[in-house]
Amino acid sequence: MLYFRCYSAMKQHLALLVILLSTHFFAQQTAVKKETKLVSTRLDTLQTAYFASGCFWCVEAIFQSVEGVHEVISGYSGGKEKNPTYASVSMGQTGHAETVKIYYDSTKVNYANLVGVFFDSHDPTTKNQQGADRGTQYRSAIFYMNANEQKIAKEKITSLLSAGIFPKITTELSAFEAFYLAEEYHQDYEMRNPTNGYVKNVSIPRLNAFKKKRPEVLKKD
């Protein structure tokens, strides 16, 4: 049976979406507290990176499994609308992609390593699509923060194409502009909802496939 993420998510959270306008501020504030606590204690030692490669439930869990990554936050980036909601992003109205913000220790994992994880954990050949998830909100994208990150991403794409790893790469390379936190219930979604149909049939298999492919980058505990 094919599970469509949007259908599964809307079915499980229908009640929340009905009152989304009235609860969005509270949910955002809760997510902000998660990030603020981390920032206040680790900002001086951690670097940040931004990637989009389909469902952020999946992407968050993948990067969270990597040695040197301290925290991964789900959110939205790449569009022009300020303070987007999951409902508006899911309908493709904002230009934003489901994106993760990664806090990492550069002495244990560098940016090039993270770019490698990015390409090893999704299909960058399908434009605006990952599996059954379709739309610009599911596009493959790297939001670089400086010229060096842009150079690393471009060189990785060139090497993958030259080696014939992928016949083409549709990944968008864009300068980072803004990141908006997703609602609280999206944070750590895979870990907190292991019995969800999409999680069981898409997210966990995707995570396990990555772990099998790149065991050397995984956390030891």
ZIBEL-V569262 format. One record per pair of residues at least 4 apart in sequence whose C-alpha atoms are under 7 Angstrom apart, sorted by the first residue. I is the first residue (numbers start at 1). J is the second residue. D is the distance in Angstrom with one decimal. If there is no record, write none. Layout:
i->{I/I}
j->{J/J}
d->{D/D}
This chain:
i->{3/3/4/4/4/5/5/5/6/7/8/8/8/9/10/13/14/15/16/19/20/23/24/25/26/27/27/27/28/28/28/28/28/29/30/30/31/31/31/31/32/33/34/35/36/37/38/39/42/45/46/46/46/47/47/47/47/48/48/48/48/49/49/49/50/50/50/50/50/50/51/51/51/51/51/52/52/52/52/52/52/52/52/53/53/53/53/53/53/54/54/54/54/54/54/55/55/55/56/56/56/56/56/57/57/57/57/58/58/59/60/60/60/60/60/61/61/61/62/63/63/64/64/64/65/65/66/66/66/67/67/67/67/67/68/68/68/68/69/69/69/70/70/71/71/72/72/72/72/73/73/73/73/74/74/74/74/74/74/74/75/75/75/75/75/75/75/76/76/76/76/76/76/76/76/77/77/77/77/77/77/77/78/78/78/79/79/79/80/80/81/83/84/84/85/86/86/87/88/88/88/89/89/89/89/90/92/92/92/95/95/96/97/97/97/97/98/98/105/106/109/110/111/112/112/113/114/115/115/116/117/118/119/120/121/123/124/124/124/124/125/125/125/126/126/127/127/128/128/128/128/128/128/129/129/129/129/129/130/130/133/134/135/140/140/141/141/141/142/142/142/143/143/143/143/144/144/144/144/144/145/145/145/146/147/148/149/150/151/152/153/154/155/156/157/158/159/160/160/160/161/161/161/161/182/185/188/189/190/190/194/194/195/195/196/197/198/198/199/199/200/201/202/203/204/205/206/207/208/209/210/211}
j->{197/198/8/132/133/9/133/198/10/11/12/197/198/13/14/17/18/19/20/23/24/27/28/29/30/31/183/184/32/181/182/183/184/33/34/184/35/181/183/184/36/37/38/39/40/41/42/43/46/105/103/104/105/103/104/105/106/101/102/103/104/101/102/103/99/100/101/102/142/143/99/100/141/142/143/97/98/99/100/139/140/141/142/59/122/138/139/140/141/98/129/130/138/139/140/59/98/138/60/74/98/99/100/61/189/190/203/62/203/63/64/72/73/74/100/65/190/207/207/69/72/69/71/72/218/219/217/218/219/108/109/217/218/219/104/105/108/109/103/104/105/103/104/102/103/100/101/102/103/100/101/102/187/99/100/101/181/182/186/187/98/99/100/179/180/181/182/96/97/98/99/179/180/181/182/96/97/98/99/178/179/180/95/96/97/94/95/96/94/95/94/180/88/89/89/90/182/91/92/93/94/93/94/96/137/137/135/136/137/136/137/137/136/137/138/139/137/138/109/110/113/114/115/116/152/117/118/119/153/120/121/122/124/210/210/130/140/169/170/171/168/169/170/130/170/139/170/134/135/136/138/139/140/133/134/135/138/139/134/138/138/138/139/171/172/171/172/173/172/173/174/173/174/175/176/149/150/174/175/176/149/175/176/150/151/152/153/154/155/156/157/158/159/160/161/162/163/164/165/166/165/166/167/168/186/189/192/193/194/199/199/200/199/200/200/201/202/203/203/204/204/205/206/207/208/209/210/211/212/213/214/215}
d->{7.0/6.0/6.2/6.1/6.9/5.9/6.7/5.7/6.0/6.0/6.2/6.8/6.4/6.0/5.2/6.2/6.2/6.9/5.8/6.3/5.5/6.3/6.1/6.2/6.3/6.3/5.1/5.1/6.0/6.7/7.0/5.4/6.4/6.3/6.7/6.0/6.6/6.6/6.4/4.9/5.8/6.0/6.6/6.0/6.0/6.6/5.9/4.8/6.0/7.0/5.9/5.4/5.1/5.6/5.3/6.3/6.6/6.7/5.3/4.7/6.2/5.8/5.1/6.9/6.7/5.7/4.8/6.3/6.4/5.4/5.6/5.6/6.0/4.9/6.2/6.5/6.0/4.4/6.4/6.7/5.4/4.9/6.4/6.7/6.4/6.4/6.0/4.4/6.4/6.7/7.0/5.4/4.1/6.0/6.7/6.5/6.5/6.4/5.7/6.0/5.6/6.1/6.5/6.6/5.7/5.8/7.0/6.4/4.8/6.3/6.0/5.7/6.9/6.6/6.3/6.4/6.7/7.0/5.6/7.0/7.0/6.1/6.4/6.1/5.7/5.9/5.6/4.6/5.5/7.0/6.9/5.9/5.2/4.3/5.6/5.1/4.9/5.3/6.0/4.3/6.3/5.7/5.5/6.1/5.3/6.3/5.6/4.6/6.3/5.4/5.1/6.5/6.6/6.1/4.6/6.5/6.3/5.6/6.8/6.0/6.0/5.2/5.8/6.6/5.4/4.2/4.1/5.7/5.6/4.9/5.1/5.7/5.1/6.5/6.5/5.0/5.5/6.8/5.9/6.1/4.9/6.5/6.4/4.7/6.0/5.8/4.1/4.0/6.7/6.6/5.6/6.2/6.5/6.6/6.2/5.8/7.0/6.4/6.6/5.6/6.5/5.9/5.6/6.3/6.5/6.7/6.5/6.4/6.1/6.9/7.0/5.8/6.4/3.9/5.8/6.4/5.6/6.2/6.2/4.8/6.1/6.6/6.3/6.3/6.3/6.3/6.1/6.4/6.7/6.1/6.1/6.9/6.9/6.9/5.5/6.8/6.0/5.4/5.8/5.8/5.6/4.8/5.4/6.8/6.7/6.3/5.6/6.0/5.1/4.8/5.6/4.0/6.9/5.6/4.4/6.1/5.6/5.8/6.6/6.5/6.6/6.2/7.0/4.8/6.2/5.1/4.4/5.9/6.2/5.1/6.4/6.1/5.0/5.4/4.7/5.5/5.6/6.3/5.1/5.4/6.5/6.1/5.4/6.4/6.1/6.2/6.2/6.2/6.1/6.2/6.3/6.2/6.1/6.2/6.2/6.0/6.0/6.2/5.3/6.4/6.1/5.7/6.6/6.7/6.4/6.8/6.2/5.8/5.8/6.0/6.2/6.5/6.9/6.2/6.1/6.1/5.4/6.6/4.5/5.8/5.6/6.5/6.0/6.2/6.1/6.0/6.4/6.3/6.2/6.2/6.0/5.2}
